[in-house]
Amino acid sequence: MADRDINTSTKPDLRVNCGGINAPNPFWLASAPPANSGLQVQRAFEAGWGGAVWKTLGTPIQNVSSRFGGHTIRGVQGAGFNNIELITDRPLETNFREIAETKRLFPKHAMVVSLMVETRQEWQDIIKRSIDAGADGLELNFGCPHGMCERGMGSAVGQEPKINQEITSWAVEYSTVPVLVKLTPNVSNIIPHGIAAKRGGAHGVSLINTIKSIIGVDIDRFVPEPRVGGLSTNGGYCGSAVKPIALHMVAALAREKEFGLPISGIGGITNWRDAVEFILLGSSSVQVCTEVMLKGYRIVEDMIDGLENYMQEKGFATIDQMVGKAIPAFSEWGDLDLNYETVAKIDASKCIGCQVCVAACHDGAHQCIHPTTNGTRVPIVDESECVGCNLCQIVCPVPGCITMQPVTNGYQPATWNQHVHDGKSLRPKKGAH
Amino acid sequence: MSASLPPSLPPSLPPSLPADRSEAAFTDYKLPLAREHAIAEANRCLFCTDAPCVNACPTRIDIPQFIRKISTDNVKGSAKTIFEANILGMSCARVCPVEVLCVGACVYNNMDSPPIQIGKLQRYATDAAFEKDWRFFEAGPDTGKSVALIGGGPASLAAAHELRRFGHRCTIFEKRAILGGLNTTGVAPYKMRADQSLREVDWILSIGGIDLQLNTSIGEQIALADLESTFDAVFVGAGLGADSALNIPGESLPGVVGAVQWIEHIKRAKATLDGVSRCVVVGGGNTAIDAVRQAIGLGIPRVTMLYRGSEAGMSGYQHEWDAAKQHGAIGEWKALPVAFEGSGPSDTSKVQRIRCQRLDDAKKPIANSDFTVDADLVLVAIGQSKLGQMLGSLSGITIDKGRVVTDATGYTGRTKWYAGGDCTNGGKEVVNAAAEGKAAAHAMHDFLMTTKRT
């Protein structure tokens, strides 16, 4: 008997429109090695990817070897990743021919072409050729933090709002398709850079590009990595480890009233959960590179049905209903309720007695979890001292064993701002003796 | 027990290990971890506080710490952490019943996750130390004190090494031609071969200042009183004696031999098993299971464990017996051997069968339940004699059922005299001997460096 999906009738609609670029789903390949050539992108589309941002086109460059570095965290290889690869090293004619062929084979998929050139004339030419080849949208690479920035491009543009705005305005002038500006995270505040793109007329932004980094050092050779002969250079950091930085920058722009452009979220997305987080913080599509480089295109199968299952469970019919759903809850510290109080509770029936929480609390927090003296290995939380910091819950290896439970302390909600401006009273501090 | 060995065994043991000895046919049943696997496994360790695995280890190795060092590729530091607690860490990694010690205590067992493979990780670190010939310890400055150690097995080796770190001179008296005790002569070769034990002995002795008196029996060649007067302290790590006998008719027939004696022979010499097709091991302990698995490993077609209790009631570790069964071992339960028989009543040339009675649940013989089990090799594994009586002439030392009685530090109650290992605990694991030898070394050091103990 054939498998029947009992929820077929309520299957959510994964189609997205990000800044005017349409795609069958929000999962796009980021401009990077996985979107380097026609056969690759075609295989990705066959696997289920909804769009691709073609590896950045410009004057083809010469690359070094090696180019990639991996950050291993407790045995997990590639938890962070960096690269010193530059833009395309293939002839432009080849790229455009393959873009056209791919678009012909997959007309409904989003074909975005990433671009990086210098002069206004070069921008005009390459935009025309991209659109002629069938681009559904353009992405201006103002983010690359290595190599290209030394030549006055990439993040050298993205770090200067005036230049960003000016070049964006050229591109918008020459383009007949939507223009996304890809932003660099190598700035102290992302907002002026998003706004510069908006003022230049961009239809949306994509972020983050990679973070300027040294991935590691060969401690036998005394050379940073990745090693090119006897030397190395700074590269762009990406992969799962950068997700928190990317989420913050996406959310910071998404809640900025003056901004208001669609966002294509990028940075450490490895699965549907990560994608949901980016969407809830304001992304209307997401781009993935590192996880594809580590695992291949077929990860998208789980991304698609994981997202579908989540949407069904939560009652979302379209991606649009999700975009920015968590933004109202992303606030300033001064608006947090200082009288909201939680304490850790340990479920003795789940505790395995590792007492990792004891060491974490004693050495890294507020010394309120103690080994028991009753012969079991289930620790005891001194709730009068527990500040509700969460550290124990984070280190506990057993899901659901430690929970942070709200305490009724009799105090009305009071934020720091309310306390300073209105004199609202705060509960007594805990663990501050 | 028979003074005459079965025809399958050589009449005498060479003083060094011949390359063609029978145990050479065995390979490790637990394969070593490759670096990648070791690091991945080490990264699973939760680094528990007051870790249960440490509390389950008689030598209190700081297991979370040595595992964390493996995870960072600090293998040298890892090995040092192990050896600091237990100088026999290499052999313990191979022979410890980790399932009932550290691994059995791992908190992952409480969440239905596979426990950390502590034994294999310990082997990974300690093997590296031996391969790279790392040395971590040196003798302390000479104290002018000297200690005699009776027996050259794990307890004495652990004690002597620790005493040397304190700077006391040591002399080991060993009745055999080789050191290592049961680690060398008694450990099942699929866990550790004799050459590996001797390598460990050499590594331990490399601290220097440990004199050896091999082929020397205390009480026979050297009087206890002479030891006491010559040395400032004496450690008794004599281990256990000969295999116990069933004391039933026919036990002297060729083909009936003590299991420990038989294992020593296959570990130290070449056994010819021509004509041996039905081996029966009498007993239900770990020596019996070891003997069963070795008999199978040597190619004997039918190997039976014959025990007076039930399968569930055997004292040997269930995980070891399960492994034996997987290799083809047969169990004959609730069976009491009453006589060993040749081909006929007058045949004394070779054992042919065991006459048995069936026992009930209370281990009482059931009337008219006689039956026989065919056997051309019988290994009797019902325990070993205790050697405590060798000290019986010394006042102040208490002997309880053959065991030397000590306090928790290894002190016997007679000034200068300490003891540890199988001769005190009645026969436990190598790791117990290592712990007791080390503890006694600390007690002896305290005694030697302070005023006279009374």
Chai-1 contact restraints between the chains, C-beta under 6 A:
chainA,res_idxA,chainB,res_idxB,connection_type,confidence,min_distance_angstrom,max_distance_angstrom,comment,restraint_id
A,R74,B,N43,contact,1.0,0.0,6.0,A-B,restraint_1
A,G75,B,I39,contact,1.0,0.0,6.0,A-B,restraint_2
A,G75,B,A40,contact,1.0,0.0,6.0,A-B,restraint_3
A,G75,B,N43,contact,1.0,0.0,6.0,A-B,restraint_4
A,I352,B,V107,contact,1.0,0.0,6.0,A-B,restraint_5
A,I352,B,N110,contact,1.0,0.0,6.0,A-B,restraint_6
A,I352,B,M111,contact,1.0,0.0,6.0,A-B,restraint_7
A,G353,B,V107,contact,1.0,0.0,6.0,A-B,restraint_8
A,C354,B,L46,contact,1.0,0.0,6.0,A-B,restraint_9
A,C354,B,C48,contact,1.0,0.0,6.0,A-B,restraint_10
A,C354,B,V107,contact,1.0,0.0,6.0,A-B,restraint_11
A,Q355,B,C48,contact,1.0,0.0,6.0,A-B,restraint_12
A,Q355,B,T49,contact,1.0,0.0,6.0,A-B,restraint_13
A,Q355,B,D50,contact,1.0,0.0,6.0,A-B,restraint_14
A,V356,B,L46,contact,1.0,0.0,6.0,A-B,restraint_15
A,V358,B,T49,contact,1.0,0.0,6.0,A-B,restraint_16
A,A359,B,T49,contact,1.0,0.0,6.0,A-B,restraint_17
A,P397,B,L46,contact,1.0,0.0,6.0,A-B,restraint_18
A,V398,B,M111,contact,1.0,0.0,6.0,A-B,restraint_19
